[in-house]
Amino acid sequence: MDFLRGEQKPMEKERILIAGRADLSKCNNSIRTSKYTFLTFLPVAIRDQFRRIANVYFLVIGIIQAVGYYSESTFDSAISPWTTLGPLAIVITVSLLQEGTADVQRHR
């Protein structure tokens, strides 16, 4: 943006780099191999779980069953929606725990 207005940035002072010594004044060159942070774990991991078509299928079937089970005007459902949503929740919880522990191990 400064260049478009005709302004120039001040020149950086010359720096001397010595091989074998890190210059930490600019960046630390650390590599992060963990997939998640503390704040992004739940949203990103749940999004990754619902990229699997089987999880989406069981969620949709559970929602359809819940609509039929809890509303009187649409249709009757003989099966409780928890017979589908319960095992789905267990599978997703176990998968999230597995991903979380793997990510903590990668972070160390």
N, C-alpha and C positions, 0 to 999 in steps of 0.2 A: 504494500500500500504506500509506503513512503517513497518508493521508487516512482510510482505513478504520479505523485504530486511534485516530483522534482527534488525531493529531499534525499539526502544521502545519509546512510548510517555512519556513525563515527568508526574509524578504523580500529580494529582490535589490536591490542598490544601484542607484539611478537612474543611467542612463547617457545621455550626450548624443551624438547622431549628427549629423555634419555632412555635408551632401550633397557628393559628389565625393571624400570620403576614406573609405577602407575601414576598417572596424572588425574587425581580425583577431583580436581576443581571443575571439570566439565560434566563428567558422567561417571558412574561407578562400574559400568560394564558387567553388571550381575545378570545372570540368566535365571529366569523363573520357569520351572517346569511344572508347577502346579496348574491345574485347570481352572480352579475356582478361588475366589477370595471369600472372606467371612460373609460379606454382604451379598455376593452374587451366587452363593452355592444353591440356595433353594430355587430361585427362578430359573437359573440355567440348567440345573439338574432335572427339574420337572419338565422343562421344555425338551430336554434330551430324551426323557422317558416317553413323552407323548409323540416323539418322532417315530416310535415303533407303532406300526399299524395295528398290532394286536391290542395294545393298550388303548388306542383310540376306539377300536371296535367295542371293547368291553365297556368303556366309558359311555359311548352312545347307547348301547343296549341297556345299560343301567339307568340312564336318563329316561329312555323310553319306558322302561318298567316303572320307574318312579312316577312318571306322569300318569300312567294307567292305574297305579296302585293308590296314589294319594288324591287324585281328582275323581269326582263322582260322575262328571258329565262326559268324559271322553270315552274311555273303554275300561273294562275290567282286566286286571292282571292277576293271574292265579299265583304268581310267584312274587315274593318280596324282592324289591330291588337290591336289598342288602346281600342276597345270595350271589349277586354279580359284583356289586361295588365293594363288598367286604374283602373277598380274595384279591381284587384288583388293588385295593389299598394296601394289603399285606405285601403283595409282590412289589409294588412301587416303593414301599417303605424299606423293604429288604434291599432293593437295588440302590436306593439312595444311601443307605448305611454302608453298603459295599463301596460305592463310588466315593463317599466321604472319607472312609478309612484309607482307600487307595490314594486319594489326593493328599491326605495328611502325610502318608508315607513318602510320596513324591516331594512334598514340600520340605521335608527334613534333609 
